[in-house]
Amino acid sequence: MVVMSRLSAPTRVPAGTQVVVHGTPADDALPGAGRGLAGRVVREAGGTYSVALVDGQLVDAAPDQLVTLADPPSELPEPVRSGGADDLVVARTMYAAAVGRPPADPGGQLTVRAVFQAPTAAFWSLRKPPEQVTGPGPAWLSWEVEHFCRQALDADPVCLELLWSPRRVWVSDVGRELLDLRPAFLSQTISAAYADHVLAGFTRLAGDGHPDDEQAGAAADLLRLLLDGQALLRTGDVGIVDDEHHERLAAVRSGALAWDDVDAYRLELQQQLDEAAAVSYLSPGPDIGRVDAWLSDLRRRDLDVTS
């Protein structure tokens, strides 16, 4: 749709403007062209416009013999914005929990991971909501629910650790739905995903030479993931670390073990992880259909609320 605007005497039309030529210039170019001829203004001199018609002819026309073509003002609504990063985390977090080892200082900062839900309508904008948001604070990291589900379906250890964390910071009604969905994320793929994640972490730590206290703690956290993976494969829950492994992990964390011994412990736990996968009751792959159905329903419900 276009809007036609007849020129008034003082109006000046810049070169390049699309116009329709009426009257004598149109009849001279194409006799009987009562509805006018479309063209584009080439130049203006002394109040007369030179117009290049669509067939290539060049005609001169007075202002009152031209009608400009202009796009109508947009009547579309403003696109829905997802909001700032802080807004998404503060207003739309569905689930948050502390992960990793609790800080030694009771008042120390917790490492928190969370899941938020961006507005459904915001995905129709060219500026899509972020998949990941850092903050508030350096130890808080959040994922948009769809991105989180994709990673959890791939048995990402960090995401599954969040889902099974007993130290919950916040759970909304929708967050409880996500927690009820936990069995759908479990499968025998945990074995390979956890082993790859821990190996990559150990490779980074070994590249730093002689690991310091912080790196020793990171190694212990990685080894703990292998124990969690075993428990998930056997029982569908992370369980509690027994005394033997508790003592060995404490030795790793304190730096009491040489790095070769720490890595040997990793290989031992990885073998146990493989053995757990071989006899696991879990299905070969996660229940993608169940997660997809829940996520689709979640998007629709949010659209119904905000529309």
Secondary structure, DSSP 8 states (H G I E B T S, - for coil): --EEEE--TT----TT-EEEE-SHHHHHHSTT-TT-EEEEEEEEETTEEEEEETTS-EEEE-GGGEEEEE--------------HHHHHHHHEEEEEEESS--SSTTS--EEEEEE---GGGGGSSS---SEEE-SSTTEEEEEHHHHHHHHHTT-HHHHHHHT-S-EEEE-HHHHHHHHTHHHH--TTHHHHHHHHHHHHHHHHHTTSS--HHHHHHHHHHHHHHHHHHHHHHHSS-----HHHHHHHHHHHHT-S-HHHHHHHHHHHHHHHHHHHHT--S-SS--HHHHHHHHHHHHHHHHHHH-
